Amino acid sequence: MAHPDLALWKQGWRANQIPFHLTHVHPLLAKYWSMLGLASDARVFVPLCGKILDLMWLHKRGHDVVGIELSPVAVRDFFKAAHLLPRHNCQGDLTRWTQERLAIYCGEFLALTRDELLGVSAVYDRAALTALPESLRAGYVSHLHAILPGGCLVLLMTIEDLDDDEEAADNMSSAENILSLYCAHFSIELLHAEYHEAMVDRAGEPTDPRCIHKVYRLQHSTSAPNEATP
Ligand SMILES: C[S@@+](CC[C@H](N)C(=O)[O-])C[C@H]1O[C@@H](n2cnc3c(N)ncnc32)[C@H](O)[C@@H]1O
C-alpha cells in the first residue's frame, strides 16, 4: 500500500486537518454492535483507527482492543485524551503502543501480520476501507483475509454517495462494489441503510453529496487462509 496518500495522511494529522474525526461515539456502533453477539471480553480489531473515541467505547465494554494507525500523532493524541500512559516497543516495521487491554500498532496496515491478530473475533471498520482510494481497496480486503482468524465477524460502516441521476430507493440494498470486494472470503448481510440529503454550508455551497449510510455484518470464511500468506 506504499502510496502518496500515506504522506498526505501523516501531513493531515500533523496539521490537525482531520475532518473525519468525530467527537462522539458513532451512534450506529452503539446501535448495531450487539448484533455481532460477541462475548464481552472478545478481542476486537479496529483497522486504520485514527484516534476514534469508539476504541474506548469498545474497551469500556470489556473488549481487548487492538488497532492499527499510520500516524504517531493520532496514536499519541488518543492515549493522551484517554489519560493513559502507554508503553511502546518496536515490532519490525511497527511500533506497538499498549496499556492494559488496549494496543495500537503504529505503521502501515500491510505490515500487520496474523500474529498480531491472534484471538481476534471481530473487526470494527469505520472509515477504514472507505478511506482508501478505490485502487487500494482490493488489496486491503485481501490482506484482511490473510491475517484475520477464520470465522471472524466484521461490522463495516460505509457512506455511499449518490450520483445526480441515481434514486435513493434503488440503492438501499448491498452495494455491488462491497459484494465484489468481500464475497470471495466473507458472507455479507446488510443491517442498516439510511438516506441522507445533500448538505450545504451557510452560503448555500454544497459540502456533502446525497448519500446512504450503511452498516454491514460480514463473517470471514471459517477455513484458515493459506499458510504461505502473512
Ligand atoms: C478516514 S480516517 C478514519 C479514522 C478512524 N477510523 C475514524 O473513523 O475516525 C483514515 C485513517 O487511516 C489512516 N491510514 C490511512 N492509510 C493507512 C495505512 N495504509 N495504514 C494504516 N493507517 C492508515 C489515516 O492516518 C487515518 O487516520
The ligand as an SDF file (V2000), in Angstrom:
LIG
                    3D

 27 29  0  0  0  0  0  0  0  0999 V2000
  -10.6930    8.4500    7.3370 C   0  0  0  0  0  0  0  0  0  0  0  0
   -9.5520    8.2180    8.6360 S   0  0  0  0  0  0  0  0  0  0  0  0
  -10.5580    7.2410    9.7250 C   0  0  0  0  0  0  0  0  0  0  0  0
  -10.0030    7.1170   11.1070 C   0  0  0  0  0  0  0  0  0  0  0  0
  -10.9870    6.4030   12.0730 C   0  0  0  0  0  0  0  0  0  0  0  0
  -11.3460    5.0970   11.5980 N   0  0  0  0  0  0  0  0  0  0  0  0
  -12.2040    7.2570   12.2850 C   0  0  0  0  0  0  0  0  0  0  0  0
  -13.2860    6.8380   11.8860 O   0  0  0  0  0  0  0  0  0  0  0  0
  -12.0530    8.3360   12.8650 O   0  0  0  0  0  0  0  0  0  0  0  0
   -8.4190    7.0060    7.9980 C   0  0  0  0  0  0  0  0  0  0  0  0
   -7.2210    6.7830    8.8880 C   0  0  0  0  0  0  0  0  0  0  0  0
   -6.4240    5.7590    8.3120 O   0  0  0  0  0  0  0  0  0  0  0  0
   -5.0550    6.0860    8.4680 C   0  0  0  0  0  0  0  0  0  0  0  0
   -4.3910    5.3500    7.3690 N   0  0  0  0  0  0  0  0  0  0  0  0
   -4.5070    5.6090    6.0490 C   0  0  0  0  0  0  0  0  0  0  0  0
   -3.8260    4.6840    5.3430 N   0  0  0  0  0  0  0  0  0  0  0  0
   -3.2830    3.8220    6.2450 C   0  0  0  0  0  0  0  0  0  0  0  0
   -2.4840    2.6470    6.1220 C   0  0  0  0  0  0  0  0  0  0  0  0
   -2.1270    2.1740    4.9290 N   0  0  0  0  0  0  0  0  0  0  0  0
   -2.1110    2.0030    7.2550 N   0  0  0  0  0  0  0  0  0  0  0  0
   -2.5010    2.4590    8.4780 C   0  0  0  0  0  0  0  0  0  0  0  0
   -3.2710    3.5740    8.6530 N   0  0  0  0  0  0  0  0  0  0  0  0
   -3.6450    4.2400    7.5390 C   0  0  0  0  0  0  0  0  0  0  0  0
   -5.0070    7.5940    8.3670 C   0  0  0  0  0  0  0  0  0  0  0  0
   -3.8700    8.1560    9.0190 O   0  0  0  0  0  0  0  0  0  0  0  0
   -6.3190    7.9880    9.0560 C   0  0  0  0  0  0  0  0  0  0  0  0
   -6.1410    8.2180   10.4340 O   0  0  0  0  0  0  0  0  0  0  0  0
  1  2  1  0
  2  3  1  0
  2 10  1  0
  3  4  1  0
  4  5  1  0
  5  6  1  0
  5  7  1  0
  7  8  2  0
  7  9  1  0
 10 11  1  0
 11 12  1  0
 11 26  1  0
 12 13  1  0
 13 14  1  0
 13 24  1  0
 14 15  1  0
 14 23  1  0
 15 16  2  0
 16 17  1  0
 17 18  1  0
 17 23  2  0
 18 19  1  0
 18 20  2  0
 20 21  1  0
 21 22  2  0
 22 23  1  0
 24 25  1  0
 24 26  1  0
 26 27  1  0
M  CHG  2   2   1   9  -1
M  END
$$$$
